[in-house]
Amino acid sequence: MTAALPLAFVNSPLGWAVILILGLLLFGRRLPGVARNLGQGINEFKKGLNDGPAATKTLEDETQTSRDAQAPTPKKSTIDETSV
């Protein structure tokens, strides 16, 4: 029965106000930085969703181009394969 008391406290507006005040007292100085980082993360996520297919295609093209440029040319064999 004692476990139900804290849950009932959180469901009331007074409970949420107490939790908010405690959170502000404990983390008040860090909240602007946390909110800023959260906003930047959300923006980067949205950019990633919008640029996903185009960025993937560009990356595939760049990878194929670099593979073609780095592909070694086959060396000619110095051993005559017909005599071996």
MMTF fields as JSON, N, C-alpha, C and O atoms, coordinates in Angstrom:
{
  "mmtfVersion": "1.0.0",
  "mmtfProducer": "UNKNOWN",
  "numBonds": 335,
  "numAtoms": 336,
  "numGroups": 84,
  "numChains": 1,
  "numModels": 1,
  "chainsPerModel": [1],
  "groupsPerChain": [84],
  "chainIdList": ["A"],
  "bondAtomList": [4, 2, 8, 6, 12, 10, 16, 14, 20, 18, 24, 22, 28, 26, 32, 30, 36, 34, 40, 38, 44, 42, 48, 46, 52, 50, 56, 54, 60, 58, 64, 62, 68, 66, 72, 70, 76, 74, 80, 78, 84, 82, 88, 86, 92, 90, 96, 94, 100, 98, 104, 102, 108, 106, 112, 110, 116, 114, 120, 118, 124, 122, 128, 126, 132, 130, 136, 134, 140, 138, 144, 142, 148, 146, 152, 150, 156, 154, 160, 158, 164, 162, 168, 166, 172, 170, 176, 174, 180, 178, 184, 182, 188, 186, 192, 190, 196, 194, 200, 198, 204, 202, 208, 206, 212, 210, 216, 214, 220, 218, 224, 222, 228, 226, 232, 230, 236, 234, 240, 238, 244, 242, 248, 246, 252, 250, 256, 254, 260, 258, 264, 262, 268, 266, 272, 270, 276, 274, 280, 278, 284, 282, 288, 286, 292, 290, 296, 294, 300, 298, 304, 302, 308, 306, 312, 310, 316, 314, 320, 318, 324, 322, 328, 326, 332, 330],
  "bondOrderList": [1, 1, 1, 1, 1, 1, 1, 1, 1, 1, 1, 1, 1, 1, 1, 1, 1, 1, 1, 1, 1, 1, 1, 1, 1, 1, 1, 1, 1, 1, 1, 1, 1, 1, 1, 1, 1, 1, 1, 1, 1, 1, 1, 1, 1, 1, 1, 1, 1, 1, 1, 1, 1, 1, 1, 1, 1, 1, 1, 1, 1, 1, 1, 1, 1, 1, 1, 1, 1, 1, 1, 1, 1, 1, 1, 1, 1, 1, 1, 1, 1, 1, 1],
  "groupList": [{"groupName": "MET", "atomNameList": ["N", "CA", "C", "O"], "elementList": ["N", "C", "C", "O"], "formalChargeList": [0, 0, 0, 0], "bondAtomList": [1, 0, 2, 1, 3, 2], "bondOrderList": [1, 1, 2], "singleLetterCode": "M", "chemCompType": "L-PEPTIDE LINKING"}, {"groupName": "THR", "atomNameList": ["N", "CA", "C", "O"], "elementList": ["N", "C", "C", "O"], "formalChargeList": [0, 0, 0, 0], "bondAtomList": [1, 0, 2, 1, 3, 2], "bondOrderList": [1, 1, 2], "singleLetterCode": "T", "chemCompType": "L-PEPTIDE LINKING"}, {"groupName": "ALA", "atomNameList": ["N", "CA", "C", "O"], "elementList": ["N", "C", "C", "O"], "formalChargeList": [0, 0, 0, 0], "bondAtomList": [1, 0, 2, 1, 3, 2], "bondOrderList": [1, 1, 2], "singleLetterCode": "A", "chemCompType": "L-PEPTIDE LINKING"}, {"groupName": "LEU", "atomNameList": ["N", "CA", "C", "O"], "elementList": ["N", "C", "C", "O"], "formalChargeList": [0, 0, 0, 0], "bondAtomList": [1, 0, 2, 1, 3, 2], "bondOrderList": [1, 1, 2], "singleLetterCode": "L", "chemCompType": "L-PEPTIDE LINKING"}, {"groupName": "PRO", "atomNameList": ["N", "CA", "C", "O"], "elementList": ["N", "C", "C", "O"], "formalChargeList": [0, 0, 0, 0], "bondAtomList": [1, 0, 2, 1, 3, 2], "bondOrderList": [1, 1, 2], "singleLetterCode": "P", "chemCompType": "L-PEPTIDE LINKING"}, {"groupName": "PHE", "atomNameList": ["N", "CA", "C", "O"], "elementList": ["N", "C", "C", "O"], "formalChargeList": [0, 0, 0, 0], "bondAtomList": [1, 0, 2, 1, 3, 2], "bondOrderList": [1, 1, 2], "singleLetterCode": "F", "chemCompType": "L-PEPTIDE LINKING"}, {"groupName": "VAL", "atomNameList": ["N", "CA", "C", "O"], "elementList": ["N", "C", "C", "O"], "formalChargeList": [0, 0, 0, 0], "bondAtomList": [1, 0, 2, 1, 3, 2], "bondOrderList": [1, 1, 2], "singleLetterCode": "V", "chemCompType": "L-PEPTIDE LINKING"}, {"groupName": "ASN", "atomNameList": ["N", "CA", "C", "O"], "elementList": ["N", "C", "C", "O"], "formalChargeList": [0, 0, 0, 0], "bondAtomList": [1, 0, 2, 1, 3, 2], "bondOrderList": [1, 1, 2], "singleLetterCode": "N", "chemCompType": "L-PEPTIDE LINKING"}, {"groupName": "SER", "atomNameList": ["N", "CA", "C", "O"], "elementList": ["N", "C", "C", "O"], "formalChargeList": [0, 0, 0, 0], "bondAtomList": [1, 0, 2, 1, 3, 2], "bondOrderList": [1, 1, 2], "singleLetterCode": "S", "chemCompType": "L-PEPTIDE LINKING"}, {"groupName": "GLY", "atomNameList": ["N", "CA", "C", "O"], "elementList": ["N", "C", "C", "O"], "formalChargeList": [0, 0, 0, 0], "bondAtomList": [1, 0, 2, 1, 3, 2], "bondOrderList": [1, 1, 2], "singleLetterCode": "G", "chemCompType": "PEPTIDE LINKING"}, {"groupName": "TRP", "atomNameList": ["N", "CA", "C", "O"], "elementList": ["N", "C", "C", "O"], "formalChargeList": [0, 0, 0, 0], "bondAtomList": [1, 0, 2, 1, 3, 2], "bondOrderList": [1, 1, 2], "singleLetterCode": "W", "chemCompType": "L-PEPTIDE LINKING"}, {"groupName": "ILE", "atomNameList": ["N", "CA", "C", "O"], "elementList": ["N", "C", "C", "O"], "formalChargeList": [0, 0, 0, 0], "bondAtomList": [1, 0, 2, 1, 3, 2], "bondOrderList": [1, 1, 2], "singleLetterCode": "I", "chemCompType": "L-PEPTIDE LINKING"}, {"groupName": "ARG", "atomNameList": ["N", "CA", "C", "O"], "elementList": ["N", "C", "C", "O"], "formalChargeList": [0, 0, 0, 0], "bondAtomList": [1, 0, 2, 1, 3, 2], "bondOrderList": [1, 1, 2], "singleLetterCode": "R", "chemCompType": "L-PEPTIDE LINKING"}, {"groupName": "GLN", "atomNameList": ["N", "CA", "C", "O"], "elementList": ["N", "C", "C", "O"], "formalChargeList": [0, 0, 0, 0], "bondAtomList": [1, 0, 2, 1, 3, 2], "bondOrderList": [1, 1, 2], "singleLetterCode": "Q", "chemCompType": "L-PEPTIDE LINKING"}, {"groupName": "GLU", "atomNameList": ["N", "CA", "C", "O"], "elementList": ["N", "C", "C", "O"], "formalChargeList": [0, 0, 0, 0], "bondAtomList": [1, 0, 2, 1, 3, 2], "bondOrderList": [1, 1, 2], "singleLetterCode": "E", "chemCompType": "L-PEPTIDE LINKING"}, {"groupName": "LYS", "atomNameList": ["N", "CA", "C", "O"], "elementList": ["N", "C", "C", "O"], "formalChargeList": [0, 0, 0, 0], "bondAtomList": [1, 0, 2, 1, 3, 2], "bondOrderList": [1, 1, 2], "singleLetterCode": "K", "chemCompType": "L-PEPTIDE LINKING"}, {"groupName": "ASP", "atomNameList": ["N", "CA", "C", "O"], "elementList": ["N", "C", "C", "O"], "formalChargeList": [0, 0, 0, 0], "bondAtomList": [1, 0, 2, 1, 3, 2], "bondOrderList": [1, 1, 2], "singleLetterCode": "D", "chemCompType": "L-PEPTIDE LINKING"}],
  "groupTypeList": [0, 1, 2, 2, 3, 4, 3, 2, 5, 6, 7, 8, 4, 3, 9, 10, 2, 6, 11, 3, 11, 3, 9, 3, 3, 3, 5, 9, 12, 12, 3, 4, 9, 6, 2, 12, 7, 3, 9, 13, 9, 11, 7, 14, 5, 15, 15, 9, 3, 7, 16, 9, 4, 2, 2, 1, 15, 1, 3, 14, 16, 14, 1, 13, 1, 8, 12, 16, 2, 13, 2, 4, 1, 4, 15, 15, 8, 1, 11, 16, 14, 1, 8, 6],
  "groupIdList": [1, 2, 3, 4, 5, 6, 7, 8, 9, 10, 11, 12, 13, 14, 15, 16, 17, 18, 19, 20, 21, 22, 23, 24, 25, 26, 27, 28, 29, 30, 31, 32, 33, 34, 35, 36, 37, 38, 39, 40, 41, 42, 43, 44, 45, 46, 47, 48, 49, 50, 51, 52, 53, 54, 55, 56, 57, 58, 59, 60, 61, 62, 63, 64, 65, 66, 67, 68, 69, 70, 71, 72, 73, 74, 75, 76, 77, 78, 79, 80, 81, 82, 83, 84],
  "secStructList": [7, 6, 6, 2, 2, 2, 2, 2, 2, 2, 2, 1, 2, 2, 2, 2, 2, 2, 2, 2, 2, 2, 2, 2, 2, 2, 2, 6, 6, 6, 2, 2, 2, 2, 2, 2, 2, 2, 2, 2, 2, 2, 2, 2, 2, 2, 2, 2, 2, 2, 2, 2, 2, 2, 2, 2, 2, 2, 2, 2, 2, 2, 2, 2, 2, 2, 2, 2, 2, 2, 7, 7, 7, 7, 7, 7, 7, 1, 1, 7, 6, 6, 6, 7],
  "xCoordList": [0.814, 0.0, 0.86, 0.429, 2.073, 2.929, 3.453, 3.763, 3.565, 4.046, 3.023, 3.39, 1.754, 0.715, 0.683, 0.231, 1.15, 1.127, 2.021, 1.564, 3.289, 4.093, 3.517, 3.606, 2.938, 2.347, 1.146, 0.938, 0.367, -0.777, -0.298, -0.946, 0.815, 1.364, 1.802, 1.615, 2.379, 2.855, 1.691, 1.834, 0.567, -0.584, -1.276, -2.088, -0.971, -1.634, -0.814, 0.398, -1.439, -0.698, 0.338, 1.404, 0.022, 0.975, 2.219, 3.335, 2.027, 3.161, 4.092, 5.313, 3.501, 4.305, 5.034, 6.17, 4.391, 5.029, 6.232, 7.276, 6.091, 7.214, 8.36, 9.52, 8.049, 9.087, 9.774, 10.995, 9.023, 9.588, 10.519, 11.611, 10.095, 10.931, 12.215, 13.295, 12.106, 13.309, 14.242, 15.461, 13.677, 14.499, 15.21, 16.378, 14.521, 15.15, 16.251, 17.291, 16.029, 17.058, 18.296, 19.425, 18.076, 19.205, 19.926, 21.155, 19.184, 19.776, 19.591, 19.778, 19.233, 18.918, 20.037, 19.776, 21.268, 22.388, 22.708, 23.251, 22.378, 22.712, 21.568, 21.774, 20.39, 19.232, 19.364, 18.987, 19.873, 20.002, 20.935, 20.653, 22.016, 22.926, 22.302, 22.48, 21.575, 20.902, 19.844, 19.731, 19.076, 18.046, 18.674, 18.151, 19.791, 20.478, 20.98, 20.796, 21.61, 22.118, 20.99, 21.123, 19.887, 18.739, 18.179, 17.837, 18.085, 17.604, 18.529, 18.06, 19.841, 20.799, 20.714, 20.811, 20.533, 20.399, 19.166, 19.212, 18.067, 16.829, 17.001, 16.55, 17.656, 17.89, 18.787, 18.527, 19.837, 20.721, 19.975, 20.183, 19.117, 18.327, 17.408, 17.3, 16.738, 15.845, 16.628, 16.167, 17.812, 18.639, 19.049, 19.069, 19.375, 19.748, 18.608, 18.822, 17.397, 16.24, 15.992, 15.67, 16.14, 15.895, 17.009, 16.74, 18.25, 19.39, 19.749, 20.66, 19.073, 19.423, 19.562, 20.654, 18.505, 18.623, 19.616, 20.363, 19.639, 20.573, 22.006, 22.906, 22.225, 23.572, 24.066, 25.249, 23.171, 23.552, 23.963, 24.957, 23.221, 23.546, 24.88, 25.699, 25.108, 26.362, 27.525, 28.582, 27.335, 28.383, 28.701, 29.87, 27.683, 27.909, 28.683, 29.588, 28.342, 29.043, 30.502, 31.393, 30.756, 32.125, 32.937, 34.111, 32.308, 33.0, 33.372, 34.487, 32.457, 32.737, 33.838, 34.707, 33.821, 34.839, 36.208, 37.204, 36.26, 37.544, 38.046, 39.253, 37.134, 37.559, 38.136, 39.145, 37.493, 37.986, 39.364, 40.228, 39.572, 40.842, 41.945, 43.104, 41.608, 42.61, 42.827, 43.727, 42.041, 42.159, 43.508, 43.816, 44.298, 45.598, 45.428, 44.521, 46.314, 46.279, 46.962, 47.979, 46.425, 47.035, 48.422, 48.632, 49.367, 50.735, 50.834, 50.158, 51.69, 51.912, 52.808, 53.768, 52.477, 53.256, 54.57, 54.601, 55.644, 56.96, 57.222, 58.152, 56.402, 56.567, 55.649, 54.481, 56.198, 55.406, 54.51, 54.996, 53.22, 52.286, 52.134, 51.713, 52.455, 52.317, 53.415, 53.217, 54.573, 55.661, 55.596, 56.322, 54.796, 54.74, 53.766, 53.6],
  "yCoordList": [-1.189, 0.0, 1.256, 2.302, 1.163, 2.346, 2.7, 3.865, 1.723, 2.008, 2.8, 3.53, 2.668, 3.384, 4.864, 5.686, 5.208, 6.604, 7.482, 8.54, 7.097, 7.954, 8.054, 9.111, 6.987, 7.046, 7.978, 8.69, 7.986, 8.889, 10.339, 11.256, 10.534, 11.874, 12.445, 13.635, 11.615, 12.068, 12.393, 13.233, 11.762, 12.01, 13.335, 13.797, 13.943, 15.202, 16.386, 16.257, 17.52, 18.709, 19.17, 19.664, 19.007, 19.38, 18.499, 18.977, 17.224, 16.301, 16.696, 16.687, 17.045, 17.467, 18.774, 18.961, 19.68, 20.949, 20.705, 21.336, 19.791, 19.472, 18.853, 19.208, 17.945, 17.314, 18.351, 18.312, 19.27, 20.326, 21.222, 21.559, 21.606, 22.47, 21.743, 22.332, 20.481, 19.713, 19.569, 19.678, 19.327, 19.223, 20.522, 20.513, 21.636, 22.941, 23.231, 23.783, 22.864, 23.084, 22.225, 22.68, 20.993, 20.089, 20.332, 20.277, 20.598, 20.669, 22.021, 22.127, 23.05, 24.349, 24.961, 25.559, 24.833, 25.447, 24.716, 25.311, 23.435, 22.648, 22.542, 22.072, 22.96, 22.806, 23.549, 22.978, 24.782, 25.43, 24.662, 24.559, 24.138, 23.36, 22.061, 21.651, 21.417, 20.166, 20.43, 19.678, 21.49, 21.826, 22.185, 21.802, 22.918, 23.29, 22.042, 21.906, 21.14, 19.914, 19.036, 18.402, 18.998, 18.223, 18.806, 18.061, 20.129, 20.781, 20.538, 20.294, 20.601, 20.337, 18.888, 18.598, 17.99, 16.582, 16.317, 15.546, 16.947, 16.782, 17.341, 16.73, 18.509, 19.095, 18.21, 18.034, 17.652, 16.762, 15.505, 15.008, 14.999, 13.819, 14.106, 13.294, 15.268, 15.638, 15.828, 15.416, 16.449, 16.604, 15.246, 15.033, 14.331, 12.99, 12.262, 11.532, 12.452, 11.823, 12.403, 11.669, 13.717, 14.364, 14.076, 13.896, 14.028, 13.834, 12.367, 12.052, 11.481, 10.062, 9.456, 9.009, 9.418, 8.767, 9.468, 8.799, 10.786, 11.506, 11.309, 11.121, 11.349, 11.166, 9.742, 9.532, 8.776, 7.387, 7.207, 6.537, 7.788, 7.67, 8.346, 7.805, 9.528, 10.237, 9.434, 9.35, 8.847, 8.046, 6.826, 6.471, 6.18, 5.022, 5.428, 4.708, 6.568, 7.037, 7.346, 6.989, 8.013, 8.346, 7.086, 7.006, 6.101, 4.851, 4.128, 3.622, 4.07, 3.39, 4.126, 3.483, 5.458, 6.237, 6.006, 5.862, 5.97, 5.761, 4.34, 4.122, 3.37, 1.992, 1.901, 1.232, 2.578, 2.547, 3.197, 2.716, 4.295, 4.999, 4.205, 4.292, 3.436, 2.703, 1.286, 0.594, 0.854, -0.515, -0.706, 0.004, -1.651, -1.88, -2.557, -3.363, -2.209, -2.853, -4.207, -4.322, -5.219, -6.55, -6.547, -6.007, -7.162, -7.248, -8.394, -9.416, -8.19, -9.25, -10.296, -9.979, -11.517, -12.605, -12.711, -12.635, -12.888, -13.049, -14.499, -14.808, -15.383, -16.821, -17.157, -16.77, -17.87, -18.293, -19.447, -20.526, -19.207, -20.185, -21.393, -22.457, -21.263, -22.387, -23.41, -24.587, -22.995, -23.953, -24.616, -25.583, -24.161, -24.746, -25.858, -26.456],
  "zCoordList": [0.0, 0.0, 0.0, -0.486, 0.541, 0.584, -0.797, -1.048, -1.711, -3.06, -3.859, -4.78, -3.522, -4.252, -3.888, -4.684, -2.708, -2.286, -3.163, -3.594, -3.454, -4.334, -5.751, -6.376, -6.255, -7.59, -7.612, -8.594, -6.567, -6.487, -6.368, -6.873, -5.71, -5.549, -6.904, -7.156, -7.777, -9.083, -10.009, -10.898, -9.825, -10.693, -10.399, -11.2, -9.277, -8.935, -9.451, -9.625, -9.697, -10.136, -9.106, -9.472, -7.828, -6.786, -6.862, -6.66, -7.15, -7.28, -8.417, -8.266, -9.562, -10.702, -10.407, -10.844, -9.669, -9.304, -8.401, -8.571, -7.44, -6.542, -7.336, -7.127, -8.232, -9.052, -9.93, -10.082, -10.506, -11.343, -10.535, -10.994, -9.341, -8.498, -8.091, -8.122, -7.716, -7.371, -8.574, -8.434, -9.743, -10.953, -11.268, -11.657, -11.104, -11.353, -10.347, -10.706, -9.092, -8.073, -8.329, -8.149, -8.744, -8.951, -10.28, -10.332, -11.341, -12.683, -13.358, -14.57, -12.612, -13.191, -14.003, -15.047, -13.561, -14.28, -15.574, -16.504, -15.643, -16.833, -17.833, -18.952, -17.46, -18.347, -19.677, -20.701, -19.732, -21.045, -21.998, -23.192, -21.483, -22.323, -22.787, -23.934, -21.9, -22.264, -23.331, -24.299, -23.155, -24.139, -25.486, -26.533, -25.468, -26.705, -27.433, -28.643, -26.693, -27.309, -27.83, -28.877, -27.104, -27.563, -28.861, -29.779, -28.94, -30.159, -31.344, -32.455, -31.117, -32.192, -32.647, -33.839, -31.703, -32.064, -32.894, -33.853, -32.537, -33.308, -34.714, -35.684, -34.834, -36.159, -37.012, -38.202, -36.424, -37.178, -37.616, -38.723, -36.754, -37.103, -38.278, -39.197, -38.254, -39.356, -40.652, -41.716, -40.573, -41.77, -42.319, -43.531, -41.414, -41.843, -42.521, -43.489, -42.022, -42.657, -44.038, -44.972, -44.174, -45.47, -46.464, -47.652, -46.005, -46.891, -47.072, -47.838, -46.403, -46.412, -47.793, -48.142, -48.598, -49.909, -50.832, -51.546, -50.833, -51.7, -51.231, -52.049, -49.924, -49.392, -49.64, -49.909, -49.551, -49.797, -51.248, -51.527, -52.172, -53.599, -53.887, -54.63, -53.305, -53.502, -52.946, -53.571, -51.778, -51.157, -52.006, -52.161, -52.558, -53.424, -54.673, -55.094, -55.271, -56.457, -56.139, -56.91, -55.0, -54.612, -54.339, -54.701, -53.699, -53.393, -54.674, -54.795, -55.632, -56.897, -57.656, -58.244, -57.657, -58.345, -57.717, -58.427, -56.382, -55.718, -55.938, -56.037, -56.016, -56.306, -57.714, -57.935, -58.665, -60.037, -60.134, -60.866, -59.393, -59.446, -58.763, -59.166, -57.739, -56.981, -57.49, -57.016, -58.421, -58.898, -59.599, -60.556, -59.131, -59.759, -61.114, -61.325, -62.005, -63.308, -63.182, -62.499, -63.822, -63.717, -64.343, -65.429, -63.631, -64.138, -65.128, -65.01, -66.095, -67.053, -66.414, -65.713, -66.668, -66.106, -66.867, -68.095, -66.125, -66.768, -67.121, -67.866, -66.586, -66.889, -68.058, -68.092, -68.988, -70.132, -69.669, -69.333, -69.658, -69.118, -70.048, -69.593, -71.294, -72.236, -72.024, -72.325, -71.511, -71.331, -69.967, -69.735, -69.096, -67.753, -67.67, -66.607]
}
